[in-house]
Amino acid sequence: MSKRSVPLNDESSLTLNLTPILGCLFLLIPALLLAMEVARFGTIAVEPPQYCGLSEPSDRELPRALRVSVRIHDEAIIARSDVGPEATFARSDEHSLDALEQWAAQLTREYPHSARVEISAEHQVTFQTLIDVMDALRGRSCQLRNVTEADGTPAGCYLWIPIVTT
């Protein structure tokens, strides 16, 4: 058998058959469009929880709880409640966390059914600072083992149900 050789410098004899490649492209385009549609419906929207997962009390009526919020800034911690003036604590030392804990204790003594606090922080605040503020609001002697919201406020606990928001 003799092989037919194609001269390298003769461009007129070289033809490309693009039909199979174009056929693959025409099949690939609808497949990609369909995959994008399926991928859009296949995603699951996830949002952070609004509170720590404790169950709501059943049908019994509880006294109205206060709305308490704490905002952590670079230089200060600002605490607000439905009653009383806004309290500002410097973030510079450990004494400010002690003062924040005393503020939470005073609020809990006056309104014992208030256990929730909304905490928000600026972006540059470290996670350890957020945890320290949560510990101070909860009360450093608070033990929460096997406690639910329906049990009431445990001894030594102040604002022990944090809701971290943005």
Protein Blocks (a to p, Z undefined) as FASTA:
>chain_A
ZZddddfklmklpccdfklmmmmmmmmmmmmmmmmmmmmmmpccddddfbeoiacddfbd
cdddddddddddfkbccdddfedcdddddfkbmklmmmmmmmmmmmmmmmmmbmbdcddd
dfklcfklmmmmmmmmnopkbccehiafknopaehiaclcccddZZ
